[in-house]
Amino acid sequence: MNYLKRKLNVTSVTVNVLAIFALIFGSFSLSTNVAEAAQSPTWIPLNFRLASAETRGVPIFVIPEPVVLKTIKMDVTAYTSSVEECDSDPFITADGSTTRDGIVATNVLPFGTKIRIPDYFGDKVFEVHDRMNKRYSYRVDVWMQEKGEMRRFGIKRNASIEILEMGDNSTQWNKKKIAS
């Protein structure tokens, strides 16, 4: 391990992360020839580009920054999966998917739209899968697991919402009907 640190001139944290990555994923193919790489059973077809700056030729993965299509201002609130806030099946969203971290409800954007709320959640990407009561016309509701967390969040007025990708408004209900 020390030899590797000296040779690559990296910190022990970086070496540990690389070692864990290698243990989890084993060996994998990094090829510019997609047809050749796709033949490898361990090829990872992710949207990453390789960079070798300041790593002495050791390739690292760089995640591309999402492009912001539009920024709008909206109020942001939070909700949980409880019958008082939703309907009789609170763990199923309006589009038919299951509630989970990263889901938001809004009546303004189509299902599948990807957004960020940088003022309060940084670079975290959310996806629209749920709808709100009709009286909330211009608001985003972030799903949270705990009621206490939801109450602490409260209402955030006039927050910046970055739209990263517009959804096609398709629902999970339609996909389930097609599959059966």
Secondary structure, DSSP 8 states (H G I E B T S, - for coil): -HHHHHHHT--HHHHHHHHHHHHHH-S----S-HHHHHTSTT----S-EEE-TTTTT--EEE-------EEEEEEEEEE-S-TTTS-S-TTB-TTS-B--TTEEEESSS-TT-EEE-HHHHTT-EEEEEE---TT--SEEEEE-S-HHHHHHH--EEEEEEEEEE------HHHHHHHH-
